[in-house]
Amino acid sequence: MTDPQLAGWAGVDGPGWADLAAIRARLEAGADPDSGVYAFGGYEGRPLHFAAEWGTPETITELARRVADVDAEFDDRTALWTAVFAHRPDNARALVAAGADPWRPMMAGWSPGRLALAGPTPDLFPIPAGHPGLTPDEAATAAEARRLIAALENIDDYMGVACVADLTAAEAARRLQARPVDDTAMKAVLADPWTDSDAHLGIVGITDVPGGCVVTQPWGYVPSTPEVTLPLSKGTVCYSLFANPQSGDQGLVSRDGVIEDSDTNPGGGDAGGHLTADEILAEYLYQGQAVAYLCAMAGLRLPDARAVVGPPDLWLRLPERDR
């Protein structure tokens, strides 16, 4: 990796890639347009890739005319892929005008052009004659993402959620060894869930939805703990998170009673080359939509937000444990 001081890009943060005068001045002073640099926050990338996500068509054009290859890859993706994935159609058009290829296959067979067909600007690039476009399954996945995201608008930032595939609420309650909470007790809890936070961490809501069930806790993290996810995931899969406004969304994936992945960032837009084609599509479609992402990955087809925002079908008290 090039030393940022030698490359000439030290100190350029995200918005800095939109400053045409500053970018041009650095280039004139000898900054390397083809370097790989450590940029703001420790992120790595090429200048054109950073500009594709954070810059403007003008900074794109300035950098693109100086690079050796406008389609040079960094971390398995071109700058055009980065612009499409970041929903920057203006920058994507500037890159194509500079010679970038929208239909160049890269991660898991996706090209920037084919990925754009699934997003909010499907007409971003003319489709070449004979190009197959999206498969019927991919088109259906994109349509379901639009529907599900619209159904789950206005979700609170602080809550625990678990989405379980192919499991009824009744079976979930049995596996959790939980008992119903009567309405009178729940009214007191809902009036002020913070009065006795330790005791109230033992209470979760549960709701049947098409494809499985949803476990929620509007005041805590318990649905995303192994205490809940491991028994619920036996023979199936459970995607969960704790939406913490201080530290961000903290995800957990449990499959068949075993933690498969932890400390994930649901809806965080990770399109790394290690992902499958279906996973890349989901990461693209559900950026910034953590709960919708969980539901989609678990195959849940919520008709609306009630299973998440309440009231749930049933309030349950979990067995006493040290939390």
C-alpha positions as CSV (number, residue, x, y, z in Angstrom):
1,M,0.0,0.0,0.0
2,T,1.4,3.4,-1.0
3,D,2.4,5.8,1.8
4,P,-0.3,8.5,1.7
5,Q,2.3,11.2,2.2
6,L,4.2,10.0,-0.9
7,A,1.0,9.5,-2.9
8,G,-0.1,13.1,-2.1
9,W,-3.6,12.3,-0.8
10,A,-3.1,12.5,2.9
11,G,-5.9,14.2,4.8
12,V,-8.6,13.9,2.1
13,D,-11.8,12.9,3.8
14,G,-15.1,11.9,2.2
15,P,-16.5,15.3,1.3
16,G,-13.0,16.3,0.2
17,W,-13.3,14.2,-3.0
18,A,-16.0,16.6,-4.1
19,D,-13.7,19.6,-4.0
20,L,-12.6,20.0,-7.6
21,A,-10.2,22.8,-6.9
22,A,-8.5,20.9,-4.1
23,I,-8.3,17.6,-6.1
24,R,-6.9,19.5,-9.1
25,A,-4.3,21.3,-6.9
26,R,-3.1,18.0,-5.4
27,L,-2.8,16.5,-8.9
28,E,-0.9,19.5,-10.2
29,A,1.4,19.2,-7.1
30,G,2.2,15.6,-8.0
31,A,-0.4,13.4,-6.3
32,D,-0.6,10.0,-8.0
33,P,-4.0,9.4,-9.5
34,D,-3.2,5.7,-9.8
35,S,-2.1,5.1,-6.2
36,G,-3.7,3.0,-3.7
37,V,-3.9,5.1,-0.5
38,Y,-4.9,5.0,3.1
39,A,-7.7,7.5,3.1
40,F,-9.9,9.0,5.8
41,G,-10.9,6.7,8.7
42,G,-8.4,4.1,7.6
43,Y,-10.3,3.1,4.5
44,E,-8.2,1.9,1.6
45,G,-8.8,2.6,-2.1
46,R,-7.8,4.3,-5.3
47,P,-8.5,8.0,-5.7
48,L,-11.0,7.3,-8.5
49,H,-12.9,4.8,-6.4
50,F,-13.1,7.3,-3.5
51,A,-14.3,10.0,-5.9
52,A,-16.9,7.6,-7.4
53,E,-18.6,7.3,-4.0
54,W,-17.9,10.7,-2.4
55,G,-17.1,13.0,-5.3
56,T,-18.8,14.8,-8.2
57,P,-18.9,14.2,-11.9
58,E,-16.4,17.1,-12.2
59,T,-13.9,15.4,-9.8
60,I,-14.5,12.1,-11.6
61,T,-13.7,13.7,-14.9
62,E,-10.6,15.3,-13.6
63,L,-9.2,12.1,-12.2
64,A,-10.4,9.8,-15.0
65,R,-8.5,11.7,-17.6
66,R,-5.2,11.2,-15.7
67,V,-5.4,7.5,-14.7
68,A,-3.8,4.8,-16.7
69,D,-7.0,2.7,-16.7
70,V,-10.4,4.0,-15.8
71,D,-11.5,0.4,-15.1
72,A,-8.6,-0.5,-12.8
73,E,-9.9,-2.7,-10.0
74,F,-9.4,-2.3,-6.3
75,D,-10.7,-5.0,-3.9
76,D,-12.3,-6.8,-6.9
77,R,-14.3,-3.8,-8.1
78,T,-14.0,-0.9,-10.5
79,A,-14.7,2.7,-9.8
80,L,-17.9,2.4,-11.8
81,W,-19.1,-0.5,-9.7
82,T,-18.4,1.7,-6.6
83,A,-20.5,4.5,-8.0
84,V,-23.4,2.2,-8.9
85,F,-23.3,0.4,-5.5
86,A,-23.3,3.8,-3.7
87,H,-26.3,5.0,-5.7
88,R,-24.4,7.7,-7.4
89,P,-25.8,7.7,-11.0
90,D,-24.3,11.1,-11.8
91,N,-20.8,9.8,-11.1
92,A,-21.6,6.5,-12.9
93,R,-22.5,8.5,-16.0
94,A,-19.3,10.5,-15.8
95,L,-17.2,7.3,-15.5
96,V,-18.9,5.8,-18.6
97,A,-18.3,9.0,-20.5
98,A,-14.6,8.6,-19.6
99,G,-14.6,5.1,-21.0
100,A,-15.6,2.8,-18.1
101,D,-17.4,-0.4,-19.1
102,P,-20.8,-1.0,-17.4
103,W,-21.0,-4.6,-18.5
104,R,-17.6,-5.8,-17.3
105,P,-18.2,-8.9,-15.1
106,M,-16.6,-8.8,-11.7
107,M,-17.7,-10.0,-8.3
108,A,-19.7,-13.3,-8.4
109,G,-20.5,-12.5,-12.1
110,W,-22.2,-9.2,-11.5
111,S,-21.3,-6.2,-13.6
112,P,-22.0,-2.6,-12.7
113,G,-24.7,-2.5,-15.5
114,R,-26.5,-5.6,-14.4
115,L,-26.4,-4.5,-10.8
116,A,-27.9,-1.2,-11.7
117,L,-30.9,-3.0,-13.3
118,A,-31.9,-4.1,-9.8
119,G,-31.7,-0.7,-8.2
120,P,-33.5,2.7,-8.3
121,T,-32.1,3.6,-11.8
122,P,-32.6,0.5,-13.9
123,D,-32.3,2.6,-17.1
124,L,-28.9,4.0,-16.1
125,F,-27.1,2.3,-19.0
126,P,-28.4,1.1,-22.4
127,I,-28.6,-2.7,-22.3
128,P,-26.4,-4.3,-25.0
129,A,-28.3,-6.4,-27.6
130,G,-28.6,-10.0,-26.5
131,H,-27.7,-9.2,-22.8
132,P,-29.9,-11.3,-20.6
133,G,-30.4,-8.7,-17.9
134,L,-31.7,-9.9,-14.5
135,T,-32.9,-13.4,-14.1
136,P,-36.6,-13.8,-13.1
137,D,-35.5,-14.7,-9.5
138,E,-33.3,-11.6,-9.3
139,A,-36.0,-9.3,-10.6
140,A,-38.4,-10.8,-8.0
141,T,-35.8,-10.3,-5.3
142,A,-35.5,-6.6,-6.2
143,A,-39.2,-6.1,-6.3
144,E,-39.6,-7.7,-2.9
145,A,-36.9,-5.5,-1.5
146,R,-38.7,-2.4,-2.6
147,R,-42.0,-3.7,-1.1
148,L,-40.4,-4.8,2.2
149,I,-38.4,-1.6,2.7
150,A,-41.6,0.5,2.1
151,A,-43.5,-1.7,4.6
152,L,-40.9,-1.2,7.3
153,E,-40.5,2.5,7.3
154,N,-40.0,4.5,10.5
155,I,-38.4,1.7,12.6
156,D,-37.0,3.0,15.9
157,D,-33.2,3.1,16.3
158,Y,-33.1,1.3,19.7
159,M,-34.4,-2.2,19.8
160,G,-33.5,-5.9,19.6
161,V,-35.0,-8.0,16.7
162,A,-34.7,-11.6,15.7
163,C,-36.1,-13.0,12.5
164,V,-36.6,-16.8,12.4
165,A,-37.4,-18.8,9.3
166,D,-40.0,-21.5,9.2
167,L,-40.9,-21.3,12.9
168,T,-44.3,-20.4,14.4
169,A,-44.6,-18.1,17.4
170,A,-46.0,-21.0,19.4
171,E,-43.0,-23.3,18.7
172,A,-40.6,-20.4,19.4
173,A,-42.2,-19.8,22.8
174,R,-41.9,-23.5,23.6
175,R,-38.2,-23.6,22.6
176,L,-37.5,-20.5,24.7
177,Q,-39.4,-22.0,27.7
178,A,-41.2,-18.7,27.9
179,R,-44.6,-18.0,29.5
180,P,-47.1,-15.3,28.5
181,V,-47.2,-12.0,30.3
182,D,-50.7,-10.8,31.3
183,D,-52.1,-7.6,29.9
184,T,-52.1,-5.7,33.2
185,A,-48.5,-6.4,33.9
186,M,-47.5,-5.4,30.3
187,K,-49.4,-2.1,30.5
188,A,-47.1,-1.2,33.4
189,V,-44.0,-2.3,31.6
190,L,-44.9,-0.4,28.4
191,A,-45.7,2.8,30.4
192,D,-42.1,2.9,31.6
193,P,-39.8,0.0,30.5
194,W,-36.8,1.6,32.1
195,T,-38.1,1.6,35.7
196,D,-36.8,-1.9,36.3
197,S,-34.6,-2.5,33.2
198,D,-33.1,-5.7,34.5
199,A,-36.5,-7.4,35.1
200,H,-37.9,-6.1,31.8
201,L,-35.0,-7.5,29.8
202,G,-36.6,-10.9,30.4
203,I,-39.7,-9.8,28.4
204,V,-39.9,-10.1,24.6
205,G,-42.7,-9.8,22.0
206,I,-43.3,-12.4,19.4
207,T,-45.4,-12.4,16.2
208,D,-46.2,-14.8,13.4
209,V,-45.5,-13.5,10.0
210,P,-45.4,-15.1,6.5
211,G,-42.3,-17.3,6.4
212,G,-41.7,-17.6,10.1
213,C,-41.8,-15.3,13.2
214,V,-40.3,-12.2,14.6
215,V,-39.1,-11.7,18.2
216,T,-38.7,-8.1,19.4
217,Q,-37.7,-6.1,22.4
218,P,-38.2,-2.3,22.0
219,W,-36.0,-1.5,25.0
220,G,-33.2,-4.0,24.8
221,Y,-30.8,-6.4,23.2
222,V,-32.0,-9.8,24.3
223,P,-33.5,-11.0,21.0
224,S,-30.0,-10.8,19.5
225,T,-28.3,-12.9,22.2
226,P,-27.4,-16.6,22.0
227,E,-30.0,-17.2,24.8
228,V,-32.7,-16.5,22.2
229,T,-31.1,-17.2,18.8
230,L,-29.5,-20.6,19.4
231,P,-32.7,-22.5,20.5
232,L,-34.8,-20.7,17.8
233,S,-32.3,-21.6,15.0
234,K,-32.3,-25.3,15.5
235,G,-33.2,-26.9,12.2
236,T,-33.5,-23.4,10.6
237,V,-31.9,-20.0,10.6
238,C,-32.2,-16.9,12.7
239,Y,-31.0,-13.4,11.7
240,S,-30.9,-10.9,14.6
241,L,-29.6,-7.5,15.6
242,F,-29.4,-5.0,18.4
243,A,-30.0,-1.5,16.9
244,N,-27.8,0.5,19.2
245,P,-27.8,4.3,18.4
246,Q,-24.4,4.6,20.1
247,S,-22.4,1.8,18.5
248,G,-24.6,1.0,15.4
249,D,-26.3,-2.2,14.4
250,Q,-24.8,-5.3,15.9
251,G,-25.9,-8.4,14.1
252,L,-25.8,-12.2,14.8
253,V,-26.5,-15.1,12.5
254,S,-27.4,-18.5,14.1
255,R,-28.0,-21.6,12.0
256,D,-29.1,-25.0,13.3
257,G,-28.3,-24.1,16.9
258,V,-24.8,-22.7,16.1
259,I,-23.6,-19.1,15.8
260,E,-22.6,-18.8,12.1
261,D,-21.5,-15.1,12.1
262,S,-21.3,-12.5,14.8
263,D,-20.7,-8.7,15.1
264,T,-22.2,-8.3,11.6
265,N,-23.5,-5.0,10.2
266,P,-26.9,-5.8,8.6
267,G,-27.7,-3.5,5.8
268,G,-24.2,-2.1,5.9
269,G,-23.6,-2.5,2.2
270,D,-20.6,-4.9,2.3
271,A,-20.1,-6.1,-1.3
272,G,-16.8,-7.9,-0.8
273,G,-15.7,-10.5,-3.3
274,H,-16.1,-13.2,-0.6
275,L,-19.9,-13.0,-1.0
276,T,-22.1,-15.1,-3.2
277,A,-24.1,-13.5,-6.1
278,D,-27.3,-13.6,-4.0
279,E,-25.6,-12.0,-1.0
280,I,-24.1,-9.2,-3.1
281,L,-27.6,-8.4,-4.5
282,A,-29.0,-8.3,-1.0
283,E,-26.3,-6.1,0.3
284,Y,-27.0,-3.7,-2.6
285,L,-30.7,-3.7,-2.2
286,Y,-30.9,-3.3,1.6
287,Q,-28.2,-0.6,2.3
288,G,-29.2,1.3,5.4
289,Q,-32.2,-1.0,5.9
290,A,-31.1,-3.3,8.7
291,V,-34.4,-4.8,9.8
292,A,-35.6,-5.3,6.2
293,Y,-32.3,-7.0,5.5
294,L,-32.8,-9.4,8.4
295,C,-36.3,-10.2,7.3
296,A,-35.2,-10.8,3.7
297,M,-32.3,-13.0,4.6
298,A,-34.6,-15.1,6.8
299,G,-37.2,-15.3,4.0
300,L,-39.8,-13.4,6.0
301,R,-42.4,-11.5,4.0
302,L,-43.8,-9.0,6.5
303,P,-47.0,-7.3,5.1
304,D,-46.4,-4.3,7.4
305,A,-44.3,-3.1,10.3
306,R,-46.5,-4.3,13.2
307,A,-44.4,-7.4,13.9
308,V,-41.4,-5.1,14.5
309,V,-43.0,-1.9,16.0
310,G,-45.8,-3.6,17.8
311,P,-48.0,-4.6,19.3
312,P,-46.8,-8.2,19.0
313,D,-49.1,-11.2,18.9
314,L,-47.9,-12.1,22.4
315,W,-45.6,-10.9,25.1
316,L,-43.4,-13.5,26.7
317,R,-41.3,-13.7,29.8
318,L,-38.1,-15.7,29.4
319,P,-36.8,-18.0,32.1
320,E,-34.7,-16.2,34.8
321,R,-31.1,-16.0,33.8
322,D,-28.1,-13.8,34.4
323,R,-28.2,-11.2,31.7
